[in-house]
Amino acid sequence: MVEEALAKSGVTVREAGPLDAVGDVTPAFVALPESVEEISALLRACAEADLAAVPVGGGTKLDWGAPPERCDVLIDTCCMNQIIEHAAGDLVVRAQAGVTLEALADRLATQGQELVYDGPFRDEATVGGLLAAGTAGPRSFRYGTPRDLLIGITVVLADGTIARSGGKVVKNVAGYDLGKLFTGSFGTLGVIAEATFRLHPLPAERAWVHARLAPSQVQAAAVRLAAAQAEPAAVELDWPDPTGPVTLAALVEGAAAARRARTLLDEDTTSMPGWWGEAGEGESLAEVRCLPDRVGGVLAVVAGTGLALRGSPVSGRFFLWGDGAGFGPVVAGLREAGARVGVLASPYRMDRWGEVSALPLMRRVKERFDPGRRMSPGRFVGGI
């Protein structure tokens, strides 16, 4: 019955296997649409048969977010891998959701341009997955997150409706800013099919400097770096051993980058650190956000716990990771200290999202876009 319903859509479908699991939930089938119209036909078929669908791009973050309540069909956008338009003179690119960030970067570099993203999985991740997970990299401090660089989006809703917002479209659909709604939604509102981004020229030069500091020195150093005349594009810390010192690194871009970078920190100019922008590896992973003036409190909670911390003290955005059941108490301690913590992955039972004041509004949006709860049900805040 399910196969027959999917066959009517005309989309290529194969049986799923263990490697297609979302969290610990294995779908029955994997669908491989090749266009916006095929995604629409597929979701109409899912609606008629009441099948739950989960979109996937490069698969780099399938274990992020809560496991779905059910997953009948995994919608793999790997075949939607075309860069539709690159208006180099306008610094704008429009790409299908399945385009990898590596392929996009290679194409844009031929024109001396880039989509500014240097966060986790920056080679394997796809345009759609980048937006759906809402990830950001170190340079978001200077340039903004991918959500800020998004100027247009095409999505397909749970009933198969194709909706467009921003970009060259004059009128937003039903008054919603679809780009902001869908970014970071973990596939719970629909499928991202295409995206249009604002680009930046590739910098003429890049230089990193670093220093090793005591945790108590980090917040003051971050405040100084954020206001420095050298205008760093990013300031990141790496703390793999919370009983030892913190490595603080700053990136400067543009003319005379190396000379400007040397005014920031004591250590010599270096190439990009190997850990730059990566999320870290452990059985549990969380994203921690706080005001920049509370970074010292975050470090104090993590100190001596055996967990690791990495991220931006000037933006107040970090990844926390490690092994063991002690992860939950540290998360609770960070929330008590005023940080917002979202547990992206963990085998342990804990409150993944904490208190979210906008949850009632988010539930109303979910009801509006997916009343049948067929899009990645249960993956996001409050079981959305």
C-alpha positions as a Markdown table, in Angstrom:
| # | Residue | x | y | z |
|---|---|---|---|---|
| 1 | Met | 0.0 | 0.0 | 0.0 |
| 2 | Val | 2.8 | 2.4 | 1.0 |
| 3 | Glu | 4.8 | 1.5 | -2.1 |
| 4 | Glu | 1.8 | 2.0 | -4.3 |
| 5 | Ala | 1.1 | 5.5 | -2.9 |
| 6 | Leu | 4.7 | 6.6 | -3.4 |
| 7 | Ala | 4.8 | 5.1 | -6.9 |
| 8 | Lys | 2.0 | 7.4 | -8.0 |
| 9 | Ser | 4.2 | 10.4 | -7.3 |
| 10 | Gly | 6.6 | 9.4 | -10.1 |
| 11 | Val | 9.6 | 9.9 | -7.8 |
| 12 | Thr | 12.4 | 7.3 | -7.6 |
| 13 | Val | 12.1 | 5.3 | -4.3 |
| 14 | Arg | 14.2 | 2.7 | -2.8 |
| 15 | Glu | 14.0 | 0.6 | 0.4 |
| 16 | Ala | 15.7 | 2.1 | 3.4 |
| 17 | Gly | 18.5 | 0.5 | 5.4 |
| 18 | Pro | 20.2 | 1.0 | 8.7 |
| 19 | Leu | 22.4 | 3.8 | 7.4 |
| 20 | Asp | 19.3 | 5.8 | 6.6 |
| 21 | Ala | 18.2 | 5.9 | 10.3 |
| 22 | Val | 17.3 | 9.3 | 11.8 |
| 23 | Gly | 18.5 | 9.0 | 15.3 |
| 24 | Asp | 17.4 | 5.5 | 16.1 |
| 25 | Val | 14.4 | 5.5 | 13.8 |
| 26 | Thr | 14.8 | 3.7 | 10.4 |
| 27 | Pro | 12.4 | 4.7 | 7.7 |
| 28 | Ala | 10.7 | 2.3 | 5.4 |
| 29 | Phe | 11.7 | 4.0 | 2.2 |
| 30 | Val | 14.0 | 6.6 | 0.8 |
| 31 | Ala | 12.7 | 8.9 | -1.9 |
| 32 | Leu | 15.0 | 10.7 | -4.4 |
| 33 | Pro | 13.2 | 13.7 | -5.9 |
| 34 | Glu | 14.9 | 15.7 | -8.7 |
| 35 | Ser | 12.9 | 18.9 | -8.8 |
| 36 | Val | 10.6 | 21.1 | -6.7 |
| 37 | Glu | 7.7 | 19.6 | -8.6 |
| 38 | Glu | 8.7 | 16.1 | -7.6 |
| 39 | Ile | 9.0 | 17.0 | -4.0 |
| 40 | Ser | 5.5 | 18.4 | -4.2 |
| 41 | Ala | 4.1 | 15.3 | -5.8 |
| 42 | Leu | 5.9 | 13.1 | -3.2 |
| 43 | Leu | 4.4 | 15.1 | -0.3 |
| 44 | Arg | 0.9 | 15.0 | -1.8 |
| 45 | Ala | 1.3 | 11.2 | -1.9 |
| 46 | Cys | 2.5 | 11.1 | 1.7 |
| 47 | Ala | -0.5 | 13.3 | 2.7 |
| 48 | Glu | -3.0 | 10.9 | 1.0 |
| 49 | Ala | -1.5 | 7.8 | 2.7 |
| 50 | Asp | -0.7 | 9.6 | 6.1 |
| 51 | Leu | 3.0 | 8.9 | 5.8 |
| 52 | Ala | 5.5 | 10.8 | 8.0 |
| 53 | Ala | 8.4 | 12.3 | 6.0 |
| 54 | Val | 11.9 | 13.5 | 7.1 |
| 55 | Pro | 14.1 | 15.6 | 4.7 |
| 56 | Val | 17.8 | 14.9 | 4.5 |
| 57 | Gly | 20.7 | 16.6 | 2.7 |
| 58 | Gly | 24.3 | 15.4 | 3.2 |
| 59 | Gly | 23.3 | 13.3 | 6.3 |
| 60 | Thr | 25.9 | 15.0 | 8.4 |
| 61 | Lys | 23.4 | 16.0 | 11.1 |
| 62 | Leu | 20.8 | 13.2 | 11.0 |
| 63 | Asp | 21.6 | 12.5 | 14.7 |
| 64 | Trp | 21.0 | 16.1 | 15.7 |
| 65 | Gly | 17.6 | 16.8 | 17.3 |
| 66 | Ala | 15.3 | 14.4 | 18.9 |
| 67 | Pro | 14.5 | 11.2 | 17.0 |
| 68 | Pro | 11.2 | 11.5 | 15.1 |
| 69 | Glu | 8.1 | 10.0 | 16.5 |
| 70 | Arg | 7.8 | 8.1 | 13.2 |
| 71 | Cys | 9.5 | 8.2 | 9.8 |
| 72 | Asp | 8.0 | 6.4 | 6.9 |
| 73 | Val | 9.8 | 8.2 | 4.1 |
| 74 | Leu | 13.3 | 9.8 | 4.1 |
| 75 | Ile | 13.3 | 12.5 | 1.5 |
| 76 | Asp | 16.9 | 12.6 | 0.2 |
| 77 | Thr | 17.7 | 15.8 | -1.8 |
| 78 | Cys | 21.0 | 14.5 | -3.2 |
| 79 | Cys | 19.7 | 14.6 | -6.8 |
| 80 | Met | 18.7 | 18.3 | -6.4 |
| 81 | Asn | 22.3 | 19.4 | -6.9 |
| 82 | Gln | 22.2 | 22.3 | -9.4 |
| 83 | Ile | 23.4 | 25.8 | -8.9 |
| 84 | Ile | 20.5 | 27.5 | -10.7 |
| 85 | Glu | 21.9 | 31.0 | -11.0 |
| 86 | His | 25.0 | 32.9 | -10.0 |
| 87 | Ala | 24.6 | 36.6 | -10.6 |
| 88 | Ala | 28.2 | 37.6 | -9.8 |
| 89 | Gly | 27.6 | 41.3 | -10.5 |
| 90 | Asp | 24.9 | 41.3 | -7.8 |
| 91 | Leu | 26.7 | 39.0 | -5.4 |
| 92 | Val | 23.8 | 36.6 | -5.4 |
| 93 | Val | 23.5 | 32.9 | -5.9 |
| 94 | Arg | 20.5 | 30.6 | -6.1 |
| 95 | Ala | 21.0 | 26.9 | -5.6 |
| 96 | Gln | 18.9 | 23.7 | -5.1 |
| 97 | Ala | 18.9 | 22.3 | -1.6 |
| 98 | Gly | 21.1 | 19.3 | -2.4 |
| 99 | Val | 24.1 | 21.3 | -3.5 |
| 100 | Thr | 27.0 | 20.6 | -1.2 |
| 101 | Leu | 28.8 | 23.5 | 0.4 |
| 102 | Glu | 32.0 | 22.3 | -1.1 |
| 103 | Ala | 30.6 | 22.3 | -4.7 |
| 104 | Leu | 29.1 | 25.7 | -4.1 |
| 105 | Ala | 32.4 | 27.2 | -2.7 |
| 106 | Asp | 34.3 | 25.8 | -5.7 |
| 107 | Arg | 31.8 | 27.4 | -8.2 |
| 108 | Leu | 31.8 | 30.8 | -6.4 |
| 109 | Ala | 35.6 | 30.9 | -6.1 |
| 110 | Thr | 36.0 | 31.0 | -9.8 |
| 111 | Gln | 34.4 | 34.5 | -9.6 |
| 112 | Gly | 36.3 | 35.5 | -6.5 |
| 113 | Gln | 33.2 | 35.2 | -4.2 |
| 114 | Glu | 32.0 | 33.0 | -1.3 |
| 115 | Leu | 29.0 | 32.2 | 0.8 |
| 116 | Val | 30.4 | 33.0 | 4.2 |
| 117 | Tyr | 30.2 | 29.7 | 6.2 |
| 118 | Asp | 33.0 | 28.1 | 8.1 |
| 119 | Gly | 31.1 | 26.0 | 10.6 |
| 120 | Pro | 30.7 | 22.2 | 11.1 |
| 121 | Phe | 30.7 | 19.9 | 8.1 |
| 122 | Arg | 31.5 | 22.8 | 5.8 |
| 123 | Asp | 32.4 | 20.4 | 2.9 |
| 124 | Glu | 29.9 | 17.6 | 3.1 |
| 125 | Ala | 26.8 | 19.5 | 4.3 |
| 126 | Thr | 24.2 | 20.8 | 1.8 |
| 127 | Val | 22.4 | 24.1 | 1.3 |
| 128 | Gly | 19.2 | 22.7 | 2.6 |
| 129 | Gly | 20.7 | 20.9 | 5.6 |
| 130 | Leu | 22.7 | 24.0 | 6.5 |
| 131 | Leu | 19.5 | 26.0 | 6.8 |
| 132 | Ala | 17.3 | 23.3 | 8.4 |
| 133 | Ala | 19.8 | 22.8 | 11.2 |
| 134 | Gly | 20.4 | 26.5 | 11.6 |
| 135 | Thr | 24.2 | 26.1 | 12.1 |
| 136 | Ala | 26.6 | 29.0 | 12.1 |
| 137 | Gly | 30.4 | 29.3 | 11.9 |
| 138 | Pro | 33.1 | 31.5 | 13.5 |
| 139 | Arg | 32.8 | 34.3 | 10.9 |
| 140 | Ser | 29.1 | 34.8 | 11.8 |
| 141 | Phe | 30.5 | 37.4 | 14.3 |
| 142 | Arg | 31.4 | 39.7 | 11.4 |
| 143 | Tyr | 29.1 | 38.6 | 8.5 |
| 144 | Gly | 26.1 | 37.1 | 10.2 |
| 145 | Thr | 24.7 | 33.6 | 10.1 |
| 146 | Pro | 23.5 | 31.8 | 7.0 |
| 147 | Arg | 20.0 | 32.8 | 8.1 |
| 148 | Asp | 21.1 | 36.5 | 7.9 |
| 149 | Leu | 22.6 | 35.9 | 4.4 |
| 150 | Leu | 19.5 | 34.2 | 3.1 |
| 151 | Ile | 17.5 | 36.5 | 0.8 |
| 152 | Gly | 15.1 | 34.0 | -0.8 |
| 153 | Ile | 13.8 | 30.5 | -0.3 |
| 154 | Thr | 11.5 | 27.9 | -2.0 |
| 155 | Val | 9.9 | 25.3 | 0.2 |
| 156 | Val | 7.3 | 22.6 | -0.2 |
| 157 | Leu | 4.7 | 22.3 | 2.6 |
| 158 | Ala | 3.3 | 19.0 | 4.0 |
| 159 | Asp | 0.3 | 19.0 | 1.7 |
| 160 | Gly | 2.5 | 19.5 | -1.4 |
| 161 | Thr | 2.0 | 23.3 | -1.7 |
| 162 | Ile | 5.0 | 25.1 | -3.2 |
| 163 | Ala | 5.7 | 28.4 | -1.5 |
| 164 | Arg | 8.3 | 31.1 | -2.2 |
| 165 | Ser | 9.5 | 34.0 | -0.2 |
| 166 | Gly | 12.0 | 36.8 | -0.6 |
| 167 | Gly | 14.6 | 36.9 | -3.4 |
| 168 | Lys | 13.1 | 38.1 | -6.7 |
| 169 | Val | 9.6 | 37.3 | -5.5 |
| 170 | Val | 7.6 | 40.4 | -4.8 |
| 171 | Lys | 5.1 | 39.1 | -2.3 |
| 172 | Asn | 5.7 | 36.8 | 0.7 |
| 173 | Val | 3.4 | 33.8 | 1.1 |
| 174 | Ala | 0.6 | 34.5 | 3.5 |
| 175 | Gly | 2.6 | 37.2 | 5.2 |
| 176 | Tyr | 5.2 | 34.7 | 6.6 |
| 177 | Asp | 9.0 | 35.2 | 6.3 |
| 178 | Leu | 9.6 | 31.6 | 5.2 |
| 179 | Gly | 13.4 | 32.0 | 5.4 |
| 180 | Lys | 13.4 | 32.8 | 9.1 |
| 181 | Leu | 10.7 | 30.2 | 9.9 |
| 182 | Phe | 12.4 | 27.3 | 8.1 |
| 183 | Thr | 16.0 | 28.1 | 9.2 |
| 184 | Gly | 16.6 | 25.9 | 12.3 |
| 185 | Ser | 13.3 | 24.1 | 12.0 |
| 186 | Phe | 14.8 | 20.6 | 11.7 |
| 187 | Gly | 12.5 | 19.8 | 8.8 |
| 188 | Thr | 9.3 | 20.1 | 10.9 |
| 189 | Leu | 7.5 | 22.6 | 8.7 |
| 190 | Gly | 8.3 | 21.3 | 5.2 |
| 191 | Val | 11.1 | 20.6 | 2.8 |
| 192 | Ile | 13.6 | 23.3 | 1.7 |
| 193 | Ala | 13.9 | 23.0 | -2.0 |
| 194 | Glu | 15.9 | 26.1 | -3.1 |
| 195 | Ala | 17.7 | 29.0 | -1.5 |
| 196 | Thr | 19.1 | 32.3 | -2.6 |
| 197 | Phe | 22.0 | 33.9 | -0.7 |
| 198 | Arg | 23.9 | 37.2 | -0.5 |
| 199 | Leu | 27.6 | 36.6 | -1.2 |
| 200 | His | 30.8 | 38.3 | -0.3 |
| 201 | Pro | 34.1 | 38.8 | -2.2 |
| 202 | Leu | 36.9 | 36.4 | -1.2 |
| 203 | Pro | 39.3 | 38.3 | 1.1 |
| 204 | Ala | 42.7 | 39.2 | -0.3 |
| 205 | Glu | 44.5 | 37.7 | 2.7 |
| 206 | Arg | 43.7 | 35.8 | 5.9 |
| 207 | Ala | 45.7 | 35.4 | 9.0 |
| 208 | Trp | 45.1 | 33.7 | 12.3 |
| 209 | Val | 46.8 | 34.5 | 15.7 |
| 210 | His | 46.4 | 32.6 | 18.9 |
| 211 | Ala | 47.2 | 32.6 | 22.6 |
| 212 | Arg | 46.8 | 30.3 | 25.6 |
| 213 | Leu | 45.0 | 31.9 | 28.5 |
| 214 | Ala | 43.6 | 30.9 | 31.9 |
| 215 | Pro | 39.8 | 30.6 | 31.8 |
| 216 | Ser | 39.5 | 33.6 | 34.0 |
| 217 | Gln | 41.2 | 35.8 | 31.4 |
| 218 | Val | 39.0 | 34.8 | 28.4 |
| 219 | Gln | 36.1 | 37.2 | 28.9 |
| 220 | Ala | 38.3 | 40.3 | 29.2 |
| 221 | Ala | 40.3 | 39.2 | 26.2 |
| 222 | Ala | 37.2 | 38.6 | 24.1 |
| 223 | Val | 35.8 | 42.1 | 25.0 |
| 224 | Arg | 39.1 | 43.7 | 23.9 |
| 225 | Leu | 39.3 | 41.7 | 20.6 |
| 226 | Ala | 35.7 | 42.5 | 19.7 |
| 227 | Ala | 36.4 | 46.2 | 19.8 |
| 228 | Ala | 39.9 | 46.1 | 18.3 |
| 229 | Gln | 40.8 | 48.4 | 15.4 |
| 230 | Ala | 42.1 | 45.3 | 13.5 |
| 231 | Glu | 38.5 | 44.2 | 13.2 |
| 232 | Pro | 38.8 | 40.5 | 13.5 |
| 233 | Ala | 36.3 | 38.5 | 11.4 |
| 234 | Ala | 36.1 | 35.8 | 14.1 |
| 235 | Val | 37.4 | 35.1 | 17.6 |
| 236 | Glu | 37.2 | 31.4 | 18.7 |
| 237 | Leu | 38.2 | 29.4 | 21.8 |
| 238 | Asp | 39.1 | 25.8 | 22.1 |
| 239 | Trp | 39.0 | 24.1 | 25.5 |
| 240 | Pro | 39.3 | 20.3 | 25.0 |
| 241 | Asp | 40.5 | 19.8 | 28.6 |
| 242 | Pro | 38.6 | 22.0 | 31.1 |
| 243 | Thr | 41.2 | 21.5 | 33.7 |
| 244 | Gly | 43.8 | 23.2 | 31.6 |
| 245 | Pro | 44.3 | 26.5 | 29.7 |
| 246 | Val | 42.1 | 27.8 | 26.9 |
| 247 | Thr | 43.3 | 28.4 | 23.4 |
| 248 | Leu | 42.0 | 31.7 | 22.0 |
| 249 | Ala | 42.4 | 32.3 | 18.2 |
| 250 | Ala | 41.4 | 35.3 | 16.1 |
| 251 | Leu | 41.0 | 35.6 | 12.3 |
| 252 | Val | 41.8 | 38.8 | 10.4 |
| 253 | Glu | 40.8 | 39.2 | 6.8 |
| 254 | Gly | 41.6 | 41.7 | 4.0 |
| 255 | Ala | 44.6 | 43.9 | 3.2 |
| 256 | Ala | 47.6 | 43.6 | 5.5 |
| 257 | Ala | 45.8 | 40.9 | 7.4 |
| 258 | Ala | 49.0 | 39.4 | 8.9 |
| 259 | Arg | 50.3 | 42.7 | 10.2 |
| 260 | Arg | 46.9 | 43.7 | 11.7 |
| 261 | Ala | 46.5 | 40.2 | 13.3 |
| 262 | Arg | 49.8 | 40.6 | 15.2 |
| 263 | Thr | 48.3 | 43.5 | 17.1 |
| 264 | Leu | 45.7 | 41.2 | 18.6 |
| 265 | Leu | 47.4 | 38.4 | 20.4 |
| 266 | Asp | 51.0 | 37.6 | 21.5 |
| 267 | Glu | 51.5 | 34.4 | 19.5 |
| 268 | Asp | 52.8 | 34.3 | 15.9 |
| 269 | Thr | 50.6 | 34.4 | 12.9 |
| 270 | Thr | 49.4 | 30.8 | 12.0 |
| 271 | Ser | 47.3 | 29.0 | 9.5 |
| 272 | Met | 43.8 | 28.0 | 10.3 |
| 273 | Pro | 43.7 | 25.8 | 13.4 |
| 274 | Gly | 42.6 | 22.3 | 12.7 |
| 275 | Trp | 39.7 | 22.6 | 15.2 |
| 276 | Trp | 38.4 | 25.8 | 13.7 |
| 277 | Gly | 34.6 | 25.8 | 13.3 |
| 278 | Glu | 34.2 | 22.1 | 14.1 |
| 279 | Ala | 31.6 | 20.8 | 16.5 |
| 280 | Gly | 33.6 | 18.2 | 18.4 |
| 281 | Glu | 32.9 | 14.5 | 18.8 |
| 282 | Gly | 31.3 | 12.7 | 21.7 |
| 283 | Glu | 28.2 | 10.7 | 22.5 |
| 284 | Ser | 26.5 | 13.9 | 23.7 |
| 285 | Leu | 26.6 | 17.3 | 21.9 |
| 286 | Ala | 24.9 | 20.5 | 22.8 |
| 287 | Glu | 24.8 | 24.1 | 21.5 |
| 288 | Val | 25.3 | 26.7 | 24.2 |
| 289 | Arg | 24.3 | 30.4 | 23.7 |
| 290 | Cys | 24.7 | 33.2 | 26.1 |
| 291 | Leu | 25.3 | 37.0 | 26.2 |
| 292 | Pro | 29.0 | 37.8 | 25.7 |
| 293 | Asp | 29.2 | 39.2 | 29.2 |
| 294 | Arg | 28.2 | 35.8 | 30.6 |
| 295 | Val | 31.0 | 33.8 | 28.9 |
| 296 | Gly | 33.0 | 33.7 | 32.2 |
| 297 | Gly | 30.0 | 32.1 | 33.9 |
| 298 | Val | 29.8 | 29.4 | 31.2 |
| 299 | Leu | 33.5 | 28.6 | 31.5 |
| 300 | Ala | 33.1 | 28.4 | 35.3 |
| 301 | Val | 30.3 | 25.8 | 35.0 |
| 302 | Val | 32.3 | 23.6 | 32.5 |
| 303 | Ala | 35.6 | 23.8 | 34.4 |
| 304 | Gly | 36.7 | 20.5 | 35.7 |
| 305 | Thr | 33.8 | 18.5 | 34.3 |
| 306 | Gly | 35.7 | 16.4 | 31.8 |
| 307 | Leu | 33.6 | 17.9 | 28.9 |
| 308 | Ala | 35.0 | 20.0 | 26.1 |
| 309 | Leu | 33.9 | 23.4 | 24.9 |
| 310 | Arg | 34.6 | 25.3 | 21.6 |
| 311 | Gly | 33.1 | 28.4 | 20.1 |
| 312 | Ser | 32.9 | 32.1 | 20.0 |
| 313 | Pro | 33.3 | 34.2 | 23.2 |
| 314 | Val | 32.4 | 37.3 | 21.2 |
| 315 | Ser | 29.2 | 36.0 | 19.8 |
| 316 | Gly | 28.3 | 33.8 | 22.9 |
| 317 | Arg | 27.8 | 30.6 | 20.8 |
| 318 | Phe | 29.5 | 27.4 | 21.7 |
| 319 | Phe | 29.5 | 23.6 | 21.2 |
| 320 | Leu | 29.7 | 21.4 | 24.4 |
| 321 | Trp | 30.5 | 17.7 | 24.0 |
| 322 | Gly | 31.7 | 14.7 | 25.9 |
| 323 | Asp | 30.8 | 11.2 | 27.2 |
| 324 | Gly | 29.0 | 10.0 | 30.3 |
| 325 | Ala | 25.8 | 10.6 | 32.3 |
| 326 | Gly | 27.4 | 13.7 | 33.8 |
| 327 | Phe | 26.5 | 15.7 | 30.7 |
| 328 | Gly | 22.9 | 16.3 | 31.9 |
| 329 | Pro | 23.9 | 18.0 | 35.2 |
| 330 | Val | 26.3 | 20.3 | 33.3 |
| 331 | Val | 23.5 | 21.3 | 30.9 |
| 332 | Ala | 21.3 | 22.0 | 33.9 |
| 333 | Gly | 24.0 | 24.1 | 35.5 |
| 334 | Leu | 24.5 | 26.1 | 32.4 |
| 335 | Arg | 20.8 | 26.9 | 32.2 |
| 336 | Glu | 20.8 | 28.0 | 35.8 |
| 337 | Ala | 23.7 | 30.3 | 34.9 |
| 338 | Gly | 21.5 | 32.0 | 32.3 |
| 339 | Ala | 22.7 | 30.2 | 29.1 |
| 340 | Arg | 20.3 | 28.7 | 26.5 |
| 341 | Val | 21.3 | 25.1 | 25.8 |
| 342 | Gly | 20.0 | 22.9 | 23.1 |
| 343 | Val | 21.1 | 19.2 | 23.4 |
| 344 | Leu | 21.6 | 18.2 | 19.7 |
| 345 | Ala | 22.5 | 14.6 | 20.4 |
| 346 | Ser | 22.7 | 12.3 | 23.4 |
| 347 | Pro | 21.9 | 8.7 | 24.4 |
| 348 | Tyr | 20.7 | 9.9 | 27.8 |
| 349 | Arg | 17.3 | 11.0 | 28.8 |
| 350 | Met | 17.3 | 14.8 | 29.6 |
| 351 | Asp | 15.4 | 18.0 | 28.7 |
| 352 | Arg | 16.9 | 18.6 | 25.3 |
| 353 | Trp | 15.7 | 22.2 | 24.8 |
| 354 | Gly | 15.0 | 23.8 | 28.2 |
| 355 | Glu | 12.5 | 26.5 | 28.7 |
| 356 | Val | 11.5 | 28.2 | 25.4 |
| 357 | Ser | 9.3 | 31.2 | 25.9 |
| 358 | Ala | 8.2 | 31.2 | 22.2 |
| 359 | Leu | 6.9 | 27.6 | 22.3 |
| 360 | Pro | 3.2 | 28.5 | 22.2 |
| 361 | Leu | 3.8 | 30.5 | 19.0 |
| 362 | Met | 6.0 | 27.8 | 17.5 |
| 363 | Arg | 3.2 | 25.3 | 18.1 |
| 364 | Arg | 0.7 | 27.5 | 16.3 |
| 365 | Val | 3.1 | 27.8 | 13.4 |
| 366 | Lys | 3.5 | 24.0 | 13.3 |
| 367 | Glu | -0.3 | 23.6 | 13.3 |
| 368 | Arg | -0.6 | 26.1 | 10.4 |
| 369 | Phe | 2.1 | 24.5 | 8.2 |
| 370 | Asp | 1.7 | 20.8 | 9.2 |
| 371 | Pro | -1.6 | 20.1 | 10.9 |
| 372 | Gly | -1.3 | 16.4 | 10.2 |
| 373 | Arg | 2.1 | 16.2 | 12.0 |
| 374 | Arg | 3.7 | 14.4 | 9.1 |
| 375 | Met | 6.9 | 16.5 | 8.7 |
| 376 | Ser | 9.7 | 15.2 | 11.0 |
| 377 | Pro | 7.2 | 14.9 | 13.9 |
| 378 | Gly | 8.8 | 15.2 | 17.4 |
| 379 | Arg | 12.3 | 16.3 | 16.2 |
| 380 | Phe | 12.2 | 19.9 | 17.5 |
| 381 | Val | 11.3 | 21.9 | 20.6 |
| 382 | Gly | 8.4 | 20.8 | 22.7 |
| 383 | Gly | 7.9 | 17.7 | 20.5 |
| 384 | Ile | 7.0 | 19.8 | 17.5 |
